[in-house]
Amino acid sequence: MALIDNNSNMCSMEEELQAEAVVLKQIQNSLAAKMEIGKVCLPTEEEQKAIDSRSVFVGNVEFGATVEELETHFKGCGEIVRTTIPKDKMTNRQKNFAYIEFECAASVEYAAVMNGSTFRGRPIVVTAKRTNKPGMGAARGRGGYEGFRGRGGHQTVIVKYVYVNGAPPRGHGGFRGGRGRFNPY
């Protein structure tokens, strides 16, 4: 029967933890180096506008379409740099539109002629790609209070309902089409 000295056991455990920490640090450094190699910097606003001026939006694309099929359909328009069919984040199913980037801007005009042509049995919509503006679409929904609206240096108060003879009537509308009472269950 071997006796274990608590001090030597603690030293060996600390040494083992230090060795594992060194190995983990090496793994992290190698992964960081790989990530730096594959890292792509985003284009500037001017570069993005130049790319969008050479790109087209293709709508009503059949869900089973592939990038190769789209490129063969548009190969007569000019040299294609990139074809993208976006996918839904939740379902990973491809959406029914695509973007095609050409080598030169003149190809966009040739591709626009193909608007209404049939691709995999469906008429497709081909338009020049627009440049997205940052911040557009961020304030969707019914947020905020619209009671005060400033115009010409003064404020106007908008009153939606005025009840002259007492309290507002109790209706049957209520919360989500209920009977006028809030019941969370």
C-alpha positions in Angstrom: 0.0 0.0 0.0 1.4 3.3 -1.1 1.1 6.4 1.0 0.3 9.6 -0.9 1.8 12.8 0.3 -0.6 15.6 0.0 2.1 18.2 -0.8 3.6 16.1 -3.7 0.1 15.4 -5.0 -0.6 19.2 -5.1 2.7 19.9 -6.8 2.0 17.3 -9.5 -1.5 18.7 -10.0 -0.2 22.2 -10.4 2.4 21.1 -12.9 -0.3 19.2 -14.8 -2.5 22.3 -14.9 0.4 24.4 -16.1 1.2 21.9 -18.9 -2.4 21.9 -20.0 -2.4 25.8 -20.0 0.6 25.8 -22.2 -1.1 23.4 -24.7 -4.3 25.4 -24.7 -2.3 28.6 -25.4 -0.6 26.9 -28.3 -4.0 25.8 -29.7 -5.4 29.3 -29.3 -2.5 30.9 -31.1 -2.7 28.5 -34.0 -6.5 29.1 -34.3 -5.9 32.8 -34.2 -3.3 32.6 -36.9 -5.8 30.6 -39.1 -8.5 33.1 -38.5 -6.3 36.0 -39.5 -5.4 34.3 -42.7 -9.0 33.8 -43.7 -10.2 37.2 -42.4 -11.8 39.4 -45.1 -12.0 43.1 -44.6 -15.3 44.7 -45.5 -15.4 47.0 -48.5 -15.7 50.8 -47.9 -18.8 52.7 -48.9 -17.3 53.8 -52.2 -16.2 50.3 -53.0 -19.6 48.9 -52.2 -21.3 51.4 -54.5 -18.9 50.4 -57.3 -19.7 46.7 -56.7 -23.5 47.4 -56.6 -23.2 49.4 -59.9 -21.9 46.1 -61.5 -24.6 43.9 -59.9 -28.2 42.8 -60.6 -31.0 41.6 -58.4 -32.8 38.5 -59.7 -36.2 37.9 -58.2 -38.7 35.0 -58.4 -35.9 32.4 -58.6 -37.1 28.9 -58.1 -36.1 27.5 -54.7 -34.2 24.5 -56.1 -32.0 26.6 -58.4 -28.2 26.4 -58.1 -25.5 29.0 -58.6 -24.2 27.2 -61.7 -27.7 27.2 -63.4 -28.0 31.0 -62.8 -24.5 31.6 -64.2 -25.3 29.6 -67.3 -28.6 31.5 -67.8 -26.8 34.9 -67.6 -23.5 33.9 -69.3 -24.4 35.8 -72.4 -24.5 39.1 -70.5 -20.8 39.3 -69.6 -18.2 37.9 -67.3 -19.7 36.9 -63.9 -17.5 37.6 -60.8 -19.9 36.2 -58.1 -23.4 34.8 -57.8 -25.1 34.7 -54.4 -28.4 33.0 -53.4 -29.1 34.0 -49.8 -30.4 31.5 -47.3 -32.9 31.9 -44.4 -31.0 31.9 -41.1 -33.6 29.9 -39.2 -34.5 27.2 -41.8 -31.3 27.2 -43.9 -33.6 27.1 -46.9 -32.6 29.3 -49.8 -34.6 32.4 -50.6 -36.3 33.0 -53.9 -33.9 35.7 -55.1 -30.3 36.1 -56.0 -27.5 38.6 -56.7 -25.1 38.5 -59.7 -22.0 40.6 -59.8 -20.5 41.2 -63.3 -17.0 42.2 -64.3 -18.1 45.5 -65.9 -21.1 47.8 -65.5 -22.3 47.5 -69.1 -23.3 43.9 -68.4 -26.0 45.2 -66.0 -27.8 46.7 -69.0 -27.6 43.4 -70.9 -28.9 41.5 -67.9 -31.8 43.9 -67.5 -33.0 42.9 -71.0 -33.6 39.4 -69.5 -36.3 40.8 -67.2 -39.3 38.5 -67.6 -37.4 35.6 -69.2 -38.2 32.1 -68.0 -35.8 30.4 -65.7 -36.7 26.9 -64.5 -40.3 27.4 -65.5 -40.8 30.8 -63.7 -40.6 34.3 -65.1 -37.7 36.1 -63.3 -37.4 39.8 -62.4 -34.0 41.4 -63.2 -33.2 44.9 -61.9 -30.1 46.8 -61.1 -29.0 46.2 -57.5 -29.5 49.1 -55.2 -27.0 50.2 -52.5 -28.2 49.6 -49.0 -28.2 52.6 -46.8 -27.0 52.0 -43.2 -29.7 52.3 -40.6 -32.6 51.8 -43.0 -35.1 49.4 -41.6 -33.8 49.6 -38.0 -36.8 51.5 -36.7 -39.6 49.2 -37.8 -42.7 48.5 -35.9 -45.0 50.5 -33.6 -42.5 52.0 -31.3 -42.5 55.5 -29.8 -45.1 58.1 -28.8 -46.4 60.3 -31.6 -48.5 62.6 -29.5 -46.2 65.7 -29.9 -45.0 66.7 -33.4 -42.8 69.7 -33.8 -43.6 71.9 -36.7 -42.3 75.4 -37.5 -40.9 76.0 -34.0 -44.1 75.2 -32.1 -45.6 71.9 -30.8 -48.9 70.5 -31.8 -50.8 68.2 -29.5 -52.8 65.5 -31.2 -55.8 64.2 -29.2 -57.2 61.0 -30.5 -60.4 60.7 -28.4 -62.4 63.2 -26.4 -65.1 61.9 -24.0 -67.4 64.8 -23.1 -69.9 63.1 -20.8 -67.8 60.9 -18.5 -65.5 58.0 -18.8 -64.8 56.2 -22.0 -67.2 53.4 -23.0 -66.4 49.9 -22.0 -66.3 47.8 -25.1 -65.9 44.2 -26.0 -62.6 44.6 -27.8 -60.1 44.5 -25.0 -56.7 42.7 -25.2 -56.2 40.7 -28.4 -59.9 40.5 -29.2 -61.1 39.5 -25.7 -64.0 40.7 -23.7 -62.5 43.9 -22.4 -60.7 42.4 -19.4 -57.0 41.6 -19.2 -56.4 38.1 -18.2 -52.9 36.8 -18.7 -54.0 33.2 -18.4 
